[in-house]
């Protein structure tokens, strides 16, 4: 049996935060970033789907440092 990646639930939540209008308010762009840090803190490993929501979130937050940290 093929097990889902540990990143899957985090990726789903991060994507949902960007798609739900109430969550996409000016205060919420950092939510996917916080989810990513939580995943890393629990020894989760990002997969190829993890970074699209993170980059969109970082760019929406207006934080050059956040975008730079993801790019590095």
PDB file of N, CA, C and O in Angstrom:
ATOM      1  N   UNK A   1       0.835  -1.166   0.000  1.00  0.00           N
ATOM      2  CA  UNK A   1       0.000   0.000   0.000  1.00  0.00           C
ATOM      3  C   UNK A   1       0.892   1.246   0.000  1.00  0.00           C
ATOM      4  O   UNK A   1       1.863   1.337   0.752  1.00  0.00           O
ATOM      5  N   UNK A   2       0.545   2.175  -0.840  1.00  0.00           N
ATOM      6  CA  UNK A   2       1.290   3.425  -0.944  1.00  0.00           C
ATOM      7  C   UNK A   2       0.762   4.418   0.085  1.00  0.00           C
ATOM      8  O   UNK A   2      -0.419   4.763   0.066  1.00  0.00           O
ATOM      9  N   UNK A   3       1.626   4.874   0.977  1.00  0.00           N
ATOM     10  CA  UNK A   3       1.219   5.830   1.998  1.00  0.00           C
ATOM     11  C   UNK A   3       1.355   7.256   1.478  1.00  0.00           C
ATOM     12  O   UNK A   3       2.292   7.565   0.742  1.00  0.00           O
ATOM     13  N   UNK A   4       0.419   8.127   1.862  1.00  0.00           N
ATOM     14  CA  UNK A   4       0.536   9.519   1.424  1.00  0.00           C
ATOM     15  C   UNK A   4       1.719  10.197   2.094  1.00  0.00           C
ATOM     16  O   UNK A   4       2.147   9.812   3.182  1.00  0.00           O
ATOM     17  N   UNK A   5       2.225  11.189   1.434  1.00  0.00           N
ATOM     18  CA  UNK A   5       3.329  11.967   1.976  1.00  0.00           C
ATOM     19  C   UNK A   5       2.880  12.679   3.234  1.00  0.00           C
ATOM     20  O   UNK A   5       1.720  13.076   3.348  1.00  0.00           O
ATOM     21  N   UNK A   6       3.797  12.844   4.187  1.00  0.00           N
ATOM     22  CA  UNK A   6       3.480  13.600   5.401  1.00  0.00           C
ATOM     23  C   UNK A   6       3.190  15.055   5.068  1.00  0.00           C
ATOM     24  O   UNK A   6       2.557  15.754   5.859  1.00  0.00           O
ATOM     25  N   UNK A   7       3.640  15.519   3.918  1.00  0.00           N
ATOM     26  CA  UNK A   7       3.411  16.899   3.515  1.00  0.00           C
ATOM     27  C   UNK A   7       1.997  17.115   2.994  1.00  0.00           C
ATOM     28  O   UNK A   7       1.537  18.254   2.931  1.00  0.00           O
ATOM     29  N   UNK A   8       1.302  16.051   2.620  1.00  0.00           N
ATOM     30  CA  UNK A   8      -0.011  16.189   1.983  1.00  0.00           C
ATOM     31  C   UNK A   8      -1.007  17.002   2.806  1.00  0.00           C
ATOM     32  O   UNK A   8      -1.591  17.942   2.267  1.00  0.00           O
ATOM     33  N   UNK A   9      -1.232  16.688   4.095  1.00  0.00           N
ATOM     34  CA  UNK A   9      -2.218  17.493   4.835  1.00  0.00           C
ATOM     35  C   UNK A   9      -1.796  18.952   4.980  1.00  0.00           C
ATOM     36  O   UNK A   9      -2.641  19.846   4.940  1.00  0.00           O
ATOM     37  N   UNK A  10      -0.515  19.199   5.147  1.00  0.00           N
ATOM     38  CA  UNK A  10      -0.030  20.579   5.249  1.00  0.00           C
ATOM     39  C   UNK A  10      -0.227  21.323   3.925  1.00  0.00           C
ATOM     40  O   UNK A  10      -0.625  22.488   3.916  1.00  0.00           O
ATOM     41  N   UNK A  11       0.050  20.655   2.829  1.00  0.00           N
ATOM     42  CA  UNK A  11      -0.141  21.268   1.515  1.00  0.00           C
ATOM     43  C   UNK A  11      -1.615  21.603   1.285  1.00  0.00           C
ATOM     44  O   UNK A  11      -1.938  22.670   0.763  1.00  0.00           O
ATOM     45  N   UNK A  12      -2.499  20.698   1.673  1.00  0.00           N
ATOM     46  CA  UNK A  12      -3.938  20.932   1.503  1.00  0.00           C
ATOM     47  C   UNK A  12      -4.395  22.131   2.327  1.00  0.00           C
ATOM     48  O   UNK A  12      -5.141  22.977   1.833  1.00  0.00           O
ATOM     49  N   UNK A  13      -3.954  22.207   3.569  1.00  0.00           N
ATOM     50  CA  UNK A  13      -4.336  23.332   4.423  1.00  0.00           C
ATOM     51  C   UNK A  13      -3.780  24.652   3.902  1.00  0.00           C
ATOM     52  O   UNK A  13      -4.481  25.663   3.895  1.00  0.00           O
ATOM     53  N   UNK A  14      -2.543  24.645   3.472  1.00  0.00           N
ATOM     54  CA  UNK A  14      -1.936  25.868   2.949  1.00  0.00           C
ATOM     55  C   UNK A  14      -2.678  26.339   1.707  1.00  0.00           C
ATOM     56  O   UNK A  14      -2.941  27.531   1.547  1.00  0.00           O
ATOM     57  N   UNK A  15      -3.015  25.399   0.828  1.00  0.00           N
ATOM     58  CA  UNK A  15      -3.738  25.749  -0.390  1.00  0.00           C
ATOM     59  C   UNK A  15      -5.133  26.287  -0.050  1.00  0.00           C
ATOM     60  O   UNK A  15      -5.600  27.245  -0.667  1.00  0.00           O
ATOM     61  N   UNK A  16      -5.790  25.673   0.924  1.00  0.00           N
ATOM     62  CA  UNK A  16      -7.127  26.115   1.329  1.00  0.00           C
ATOM     63  C   UNK A  16      -7.088  27.530   1.888  1.00  0.00           C
ATOM     64  O   UNK A  16      -7.997  28.319   1.629  1.00  0.00           O
ATOM     65  N   UNK A  17      -6.057  27.864   2.645  1.00  0.00           N
ATOM     66  CA  UNK A  17      -5.935  29.213   3.194  1.00  0.00           C
ATOM     67  C   UNK A  17      -5.847  30.257   2.083  1.00  0.00           C
ATOM     68  O   UNK A  17      -6.297  31.390   2.257  1.00  0.00           O
ATOM     69  N   UNK A  18      -5.285  29.889   0.973  1.00  0.00           N
ATOM     70  CA  UNK A  18      -5.169  30.830  -0.138  1.00  0.00           C
ATOM     71  C   UNK A  18      -6.439  30.912  -0.982  1.00  0.00           C
ATOM     72  O   UNK A  18      -6.662  31.913  -1.664  1.00  0.00           O
ATOM     73  N   UNK A  19      -7.272  29.875  -0.944  1.00  0.00           N
ATOM     74  CA  UNK A  19      -8.455  29.828  -1.796  1.00  0.00           C
ATOM     75  C   UNK A  19      -9.722  30.342  -1.125  1.00  0.00           C
ATOM     76  O   UNK A  19     -10.617  30.839  -1.808  1.00  0.00           O
ATOM     77  N   UNK A  20      -9.814  30.234   0.187  1.00  0.00           N
ATOM     78  CA  UNK A  20     -11.016  30.652   0.902  1.00  0.00           C
ATOM     79  C   UNK A  20     -10.970  32.169   1.078  1.00  0.00           C
ATOM     80  O   UNK A  20     -10.015  32.682   1.662  1.00  0.00           O
ATOM     81  N   UNK A  21     -11.967  32.895   0.594  1.00  0.00           N
ATOM     82  CA  UNK A  21     -11.917  34.364   0.658  1.00  0.00           C
ATOM     83  C   UNK A  21     -11.715  34.923   2.058  1.00  0.00           C
ATOM     84  O   UNK A  21     -10.970  35.889   2.226  1.00  0.00           O
ATOM     85  N   UNK A  22     -12.357  34.344   3.066  1.00  0.00           N
ATOM     86  CA  UNK A  22     -12.195  34.856   4.433  1.00  0.00           C
ATOM     87  C   UNK A  22     -10.773  34.651   4.931  1.00  0.00           C
ATOM     88  O   UNK A  22     -10.252  35.479   5.678  1.00  0.00           O
ATOM     89  N   UNK A  23     -10.142  33.560   4.526  1.00  0.00           N
ATOM     90  CA  UNK A  23      -8.774  33.278   4.961  1.00  0.00           C
ATOM     91  C   UNK A  23      -7.758  34.088   4.176  1.00  0.00           C
ATOM     92  O   UNK A  23      -6.614  34.235   4.606  1.00  0.00           O
ATOM     93  N   UNK A  24      -8.160  34.606   3.048  1.00  0.00           N
ATOM     94  CA  UNK A  24      -7.242  35.362   2.204  1.00  0.00           C
ATOM     95  C   UNK A  24      -7.236  36.849   2.548  1.00  0.00           C
ATOM     96  O   UNK A  24      -6.837  37.682   1.735  1.00  0.00           O
ATOM     97  N   UNK A  25      -7.680  37.171   3.755  1.00  0.00           N
ATOM     98  CA  UNK A  25      -7.683  38.569   4.182  1.00  0.00           C
ATOM     99  C   UNK A  25      -6.254  39.059   4.353  1.00  0.00           C
ATOM    100  O   UNK A  25      -5.306  38.279   4.260  1.00  0.00           O
ATOM    101  N   UNK A  26      -6.109  40.322   4.597  1.00  0.00           N
ATOM    102  CA  UNK A  26      -4.772  40.914   4.695  1.00  0.00           C
ATOM    103  C   UNK A  26      -3.982  40.385   5.883  1.00  0.00           C
ATOM    104  O   UNK A  26      -2.756  40.497   5.900  1.00  0.00           O
ATOM    105  N   UNK A  27      -4.654  39.810   6.880  1.00  0.00           N
ATOM    106  CA  UNK A  27      -3.939  39.279   8.047  1.00  0.00           C
ATOM    107  C   UNK A  27      -3.479  37.848   7.842  1.00  0.00           C
ATOM    108  O   UNK A  27      -2.586  37.391   8.554  1.00  0.00           O
ATOM    109  N   UNK A  28      -4.056  37.130   6.897  1.00  0.00           N
ATOM    110  CA  UNK A  28      -3.853  35.691   6.792  1.00  0.00           C
ATOM    111  C   UNK A  28      -2.781  35.190   5.835  1.00  0.00           C
ATOM    112  O   UNK A  28      -2.561  33.979   5.807  1.00  0.00           O
ATOM    113  N   UNK A  29      -2.093  36.019   5.045  1.00  0.00           N
ATOM    114  CA  UNK A  29      -1.139  35.425   4.109  1.00  0.00           C
ATOM    115  C   UNK A  29      -0.025  34.629   4.784  1.00  0.00           C
ATOM    116  O   UNK A  29       0.613  33.797   4.139  1.00  0.00           O
ATOM    117  N   UNK A  30       0.213  34.869   6.054  1.00  0.00           N
ATOM    118  CA  UNK A  30       1.284  34.142   6.723  1.00  0.00           C
ATOM    119  C   UNK A  30       0.850  32.758   7.201  1.00  0.00           C
ATOM    120  O   UNK A  30       1.698  31.982   7.641  1.00  0.00           O
ATOM    121  N   UNK A  31      -0.429  32.422   7.131  1.00  0.00           N
ATOM    122  CA  UNK A  31      -0.902  31.120   7.610  1.00  0.00           C
ATOM    123  C   UNK A  31      -0.210  29.956   6.894  1.00  0.00           C
ATOM    124  O   UNK A  31       0.245  29.035   7.572  1.00  0.00           O
ATOM    125  N   UNK A  32      -0.107  29.949   5.557  1.00  0.00           N
ATOM    126  CA  UNK A  32       0.624  28.848   4.918  1.00  0.00           C
ATOM    127  C   UNK A  32       2.093  28.780   5.351  1.00  0.00           C
ATOM    128  O   UNK A  32       2.663  27.693   5.444  1.00  0.00           O
ATOM    129  N   UNK A  33       2.690  29.916   5.608  1.00  0.00           N
ATOM    130  CA  UNK A  33       4.082  29.907   6.082  1.00  0.00           C
ATOM    131  C   UNK A  33       4.171  29.280   7.466  1.00  0.00           C
ATOM    132  O   UNK A  33       5.089  28.509   7.746  1.00  0.00           O
ATOM    133  N   UNK A  34       3.217  29.611   8.330  1.00  0.00           N
ATOM    134  CA  UNK A  34       3.208  28.999   9.669  1.00  0.00           C
ATOM    135  C   UNK A  34       2.989  27.490   9.581  1.00  0.00           C
ATOM    136  O   UNK A  34       3.592  26.730  10.338  1.00  0.00           O
ATOM    137  N   UNK A  35       2.133  27.058   8.664  1.00  0.00           N
ATOM    138  CA  UNK A  35       1.923  25.621   8.470  1.00  0.00           C
ATOM    139  C   UNK A  35       3.199  24.938   7.989  1.00  0.00           C
ATOM    140  O   UNK A  35       3.518  23.830   8.418  1.00  0.00           O
ATOM    141  N   UNK A  36       3.918  25.597   7.106  1.00  0.00           N
ATOM    142  CA  UNK A  36       5.170  25.030   6.603  1.00  0.00           C
ATOM    143  C   UNK A  36       6.189  24.870   7.735  1.00  0.00           C
ATOM    144  O   UNK A  36       6.854  23.841   7.842  1.00  0.00           O
ATOM    145  N   UNK A  37       6.300  25.899   8.575  1.00  0.00           N
ATOM    146  CA  UNK A  37       7.227  25.812   9.711  1.00  0.00           C
ATOM    147  C   UNK A  37       6.794  24.721  10.680  1.00  0.00           C
ATOM    148  O   UNK A  37       7.640  24.029  11.247  1.00  0.00           O
ATOM    149  N   UNK A  38       5.477  24.556  10.879  1.00  0.00           N
ATOM    150  CA  UNK A  38       4.983  23.487  11.755  1.00  0.00           C
ATOM    151  C   UNK A  38       5.338  22.114  11.189  1.00  0.00           C
ATOM    152  O   UNK A  38       5.723  21.208  11.929  1.00  0.00           O
ATOM    153  N   UNK A  39       5.204  21.967   9.866  1.00  0.00           N
ATOM    154  CA  UNK A  39       5.558  20.701   9.228  1.00  0.00           C
ATOM    155  C   UNK A  39       7.040  20.395   9.433  1.00  0.00           C
ATOM    156  O   UNK A  39       7.404  19.269   9.773  1.00  0.00           O
ATOM    157  N   UNK A  40       7.891  21.398   9.226  1.00  0.00           N
ATOM    158  CA  UNK A  40       9.331  21.186   9.406  1.00  0.00           C
ATOM    159  C   UNK A  40       9.671  20.871  10.855  1.00  0.00           C
ATOM    160  O   UNK A  40      10.555  20.056  11.121  1.00  0.00           O
ATOM    161  N   UNK A  41       8.977  21.509  11.796  1.00  0.00           N
ATOM    162  CA  UNK A  41       9.229  21.261  13.218  1.00  0.00           C
ATOM    163  C   UNK A  41       8.870  19.830  13.616  1.00  0.00           C
ATOM    164  O   UNK A  41       9.411  19.292  14.582  1.00  0.00           O
ATOM    165  N   UNK A  42       7.963  19.228  12.872  1.00  0.00           N
ATOM    166  CA  UNK A  42       7.561  17.842  13.148  1.00  0.00           C
ATOM    167  C   UNK A  42       8.282  16.862  12.222  1.00  0.00           C
ATOM    168  O   UNK A  42       7.808  15.753  11.976  1.00  0.00           O
ATOM    169  N   UNK A  43       9.419  17.287  11.723  1.00  0.00           N
ATOM    170  CA  UNK A  43      10.255  16.461  10.838  1.00  0.00           C
ATOM    171  C   UNK A  43       9.563  16.062   9.540  1.00  0.00           C
ATOM    172  O   UNK A  43       9.896  15.044   8.932  1.00  0.00           O
ATOM    173  N   UNK A  44       8.597  16.876   9.125  1.00  0.00           N
ATOM    174  CA  UNK A  44       7.962  16.645   7.820  1.00  0.00           C
ATOM    175  C   UNK A  44       8.879  17.135   6.719  1.00  0.00           C
ATOM    176  O   UNK A  44       9.673  18.055   6.915  1.00  0.00           O
ATOM    177  N   UNK A  45       8.763  16.520   5.579  1.00  0.00           N
ATOM    178  CA  UNK A  45       9.588  16.922   4.440  1.00  0.00           C
ATOM    179  C   UNK A  45       8.686  17.464   3.346  1.00  0.00           C
ATOM    180  O   UNK A  45       7.722  16.809   2.948  1.00  0.00           O
ATOM    181  N   UNK A  46       8.996  18.659   2.858  1.00  0.00           N
ATOM    182  CA  UNK A  46       8.185  19.204   1.764  1.00  0.00           C
ATOM    183  C   UNK A  46       8.343  18.364   0.505  1.00  0.00           C
ATOM    184  O   UNK A  46       9.366  17.713   0.297  1.00  0.00           O
ATOM    185  N   UNK A  47       7.320  18.393  -0.320  1.00  0.00           N
ATOM    186  CA  UNK A  47       7.404  17.713  -1.600  1.00  0.00           C
ATOM    187  C   UNK A  47       7.254  18.738  -2.721  1.00  0.00           C
ATOM    188  O   UNK A  47       7.256  19.942  -2.463  1.00  0.00           O
ATOM    189  N   UNK A  48       7.125  18.281  -3.932  1.00  0.00           N
ATOM    190  CA  UNK A  48       7.108  19.207  -5.066  1.00  0.00           C
ATOM    191  C   UNK A  48       5.867  20.085  -5.099  1.00  0.00           C
ATOM    192  O   UNK A  48       5.828  21.054  -5.857  1.00  0.00           O
ATOM    193  N   UNK A  49       4.863  19.777  -4.307  1.00  0.00           N
ATOM    194  CA  UNK A  49       3.645  20.586  -4.259  1.00  0.00           C
ATOM    195  C   UNK A  49       3.677  21.623  -3.138  1.00  0.00           C
ATOM    196  O   UNK A  49       2.814  22.500  -3.086  1.00  0.00           O
ATOM    197  N   UNK A  50       4.638  21.536  -2.260  1.00  0.00           N
ATOM    198  CA  UNK A  50       4.664  22.381  -1.068  1.00  0.00           C
ATOM    199  C   UNK A  50       4.957  23.845  -1.366  1.00  0.00           C
ATOM    200  O   UNK A  50       4.451  24.725  -0.670  1.00  0.00           O
ATOM    201  N   UNK A  51       5.744  24.117  -2.363  1.00  0.00           N
ATOM    202  CA  UNK A  51       6.277  25.464  -2.520  1.00  0.00           C
ATOM    203  C   UNK A  51       5.385  26.426  -3.304  1.00  0.00           C
ATOM    204  O   UNK A  51       5.539  27.640  -3.168  1.00  0.00           O
ATOM    205  N   UNK A  52       4.461  25.922  -4.116  1.00  0.00           N
ATOM    206  CA  UNK A  52       3.614  26.846  -4.877  1.00  0.00           C
ATOM    207  C   UNK A  52       2.737  27.688  -3.953  1.00  0.00           C
ATOM    208  O   UNK A  52       2.636  28.900  -4.142  1.00  0.00           O
ATOM    209  N   UNK A  53       2.105  27.073  -2.964  1.00  0.00           N
ATOM    210  CA  UNK A  53       1.288  27.833  -2.013  1.00  0.00           C
ATOM    211  C   UNK A  53       2.151  28.746  -1.154  1.00  0.00           C
ATOM    212  O   UNK A  53       1.742  29.854  -0.807  1.00  0.00           O
ATOM    213  N   UNK A  54       3.341  28.277  -0.814  1.00  0.00           N
ATOM    214  CA  UNK A  54       4.230  29.091   0.023  1.00  0.00           C
ATOM    215  C   UNK A  54       4.698  30.340  -0.716  1.00  0.00           C
ATOM    216  O   UNK A  54       4.732  31.429  -0.145  1.00  0.00           O
ATOM    217  N   UNK A  55       5.054  30.180  -1.975  1.00  0.00           N
ATOM    218  CA  UNK A  55       5.502  31.345  -2.741  1.00  0.00           C
ATOM    219  C   UNK A  55       4.369  32.352  -2.947  1.00  0.00           C
ATOM    220  O   UNK A  55       4.583  33.562  -2.871  1.00  0.00           O
ATOM    221  N   UNK A  56       3.178  31.847  -3.205  1.00  0.00           N
ATOM    222  CA  UNK A  56       2.038  32.740  -3.375  1.00  0.00           C
ATOM    223  C   UNK A  56       1.741  33.463  -2.064  1.00  0.00           C
ATOM    224  O   UNK A  56       1.451  34.659  -2.069  1.00  0.00           O
ATOM    225  N   UNK A  57       1.810  32.753  -0.956  1.00  0.00           N
ATOM    226  CA  UNK A  57       1.571  33.352   0.349  1.00  0.00           C
ATOM    227  C   UNK A  57       2.626  34.399   0.681  1.00  0.00           C
ATOM    228  O   UNK A  57       2.306  35.487   1.158  1.00  0.00           O
ATOM    229  N   UNK A  58       3.874  34.063   0.428  1.00  0.00           N
ATOM    230  CA  UNK A  58       4.964  34.999   0.724  1.00  0.00           C
ATOM    231  C   UNK A  58       4.855  36.251  -0.118  1.00  0.00           C
ATOM    232  O   UNK A  58       5.096  37.353   0.376  1.00  0.00           O
ATOM    233  N   UNK A  59       4.494  36.100  -1.386  1.00  0.00           N
ATOM    234  CA  UNK A  59       4.374  37.285  -2.232  1.00  0.00           C
ATOM    235  C   UNK A  59       3.174  38.128  -1.820  1.00  0.00           C
ATOM    236  O   UNK A  59       3.228  39.355  -1.907  1.00  0.00           O
ATOM    237  N   UNK A  60       2.089  37.494  -1.371  1.00  0.00           N
ATOM    238  CA  UNK A  60       0.911  38.236  -0.914  1.00  0.00           C
ATOM    239  C   UNK A  60       1.188  38.976   0.387  1.00  0.00           C
ATOM    240  O   UNK A  60       0.576  40.009   0.658  1.00  0.00           O
ATOM    241  N   UNK A  61       2.105  38.453   1.190  1.00  0.00           N
ATOM    242  CA  UNK A  61       2.413  39.090   2.472  1.00  0.00           C
ATOM    243  C   UNK A  61       3.240  40.374   2.274  1.00  0.00           C
ATOM    244  O   UNK A  61       3.295  41.230   3.156  1.00  0.00           O
ATOM    245  N   UNK A  62       3.878  40.487   1.103  1.00  0.00           N
ATOM    246  CA  UNK A  62       4.698  41.656   0.835  1.00  0.00           C
ATOM    247  C   UNK A  62       6.058  41.605   1.512  1.00  0.00           C
ATOM    248  O   UNK A  62       6.800  42.587   1.504  1.00  0.00           O
ATOM    249  N   UNK A  63       6.378  40.472   2.092  1.00  0.00           N
ATOM    250  CA  UNK A  63       7.651  40.336   2.796  1.00  0.00           C
ATOM    251  C   UNK A  63       8.736  39.840   1.840  1.00  0.00           C
ATOM    252  O   UNK A  63       8.721  38.689   1.405  1.00  0.00           O
ATOM    253  N   UNK A  64       9.661  40.714   1.530  1.00  0.00           N
ATOM    254  CA  UNK A  64      10.788  40.337   0.665  1.00  0.00           C
ATOM    255  C   UNK A  64      11.626  39.274   1.354  1.00  0.00           C
ATOM    256  O   UNK A  64      12.151  38.374   0.698  1.00  0.00           O
ATOM    257  N   UNK A  65      11.757  39.371   2.685  1.00  0.00           N
ATOM    258  CA  UNK A  65      12.544  38.385   3.434  1.00  0.00           C
ATOM    259  C   UNK A  65      11.925  36.992   3.328  1.00  0.00           C
ATOM    260  O   UNK A  65      12.647  36.005   3.190  1.00  0.00           O
ATOM    261  N   UNK A  66      10.581  36.901   3.393  1.00  0.00           N
ATOM    262  CA  UNK A  66       9.918  35.603   3.303  1.00  0.00           C
ATOM    263  C   UNK A  66      10.130  34.993   1.927  1.00  0.00           C
ATOM    264  O   UNK A  66      10.419  33.802   1.818  1.00  0.00           O
ATOM    265  N   UNK A  67       9.993  35.777   0.892  1.00  0.00           N
ATOM    266  CA  UNK A  67      10.216  35.274  -0.468  1.00  0.00           C
ATOM    267  C   UNK A  67      11.667  34.833  -0.631  1.00  0.00           C
ATOM    268  O   UNK A  67      11.941  33.782  -1.211  1.00  0.00           O
ATOM    269  N   UNK A  68      12.586  35.633  -0.122  1.00  0.00           N
ATOM    270  CA  UNK A  68      14.016  35.289  -0.209  1.00  0.00           C
ATOM    271  C   UNK A  68      14.346  34.026   0.550  1.00  0.00           C
ATOM    272  O   UNK A  68      15.163  33.227   0.093  1.00  0.00           O
ATOM    273  N   UNK A  69      13.718  33.828   1.717  1.00  0.00           N
ATOM    274  CA  UNK A  69      13.987  32.629   2.506  1.00  0.00           C
ATOM    275  C   UNK A  69      13.494  31.378   1.780  1.00  0.00           C
ATOM    276  O   UNK A  69      14.141  30.333   1.845  1.00  0.00           O
ATOM    277  N   UNK A  70      12.368  31.471   1.098  1.00  0.00           N
ATOM    278  CA  UNK A  70      11.865  30.327   0.353  1.00  0.00           C
ATOM    279  C   UNK A  70      12.688  30.042  -0.888  1.00  0.00           C
ATOM    280  O   UNK A  70      12.813  28.895  -1.316  1.00  0.00           O
ATOM    281  N   UNK A  71      13.244  31.088  -1.457  1.00  0.00           N
ATOM    282  CA  UNK A  71      14.024  30.918  -2.674  1.00  0.00           C
ATOM    283  C   UNK A  71      15.380  30.289  -2.384  1.00  0.00           C
ATOM    284  O   UNK A  71      15.932  29.593  -3.236  1.00  0.00           O
ATOM    285  N   UNK A  72      15.910  30.518  -1.225  1.00  0.00           N
ATOM    286  CA  UNK A  72      17.256  30.040  -0.880  1.00  0.00           C
ATOM    287  C   UNK A  72      17.347  28.550  -0.775  1.00  0.00           C
ATOM    288  O   UNK A  72      18.419  28.015  -0.492  1.00  0.00           O
TER     289      UNK A  72
END
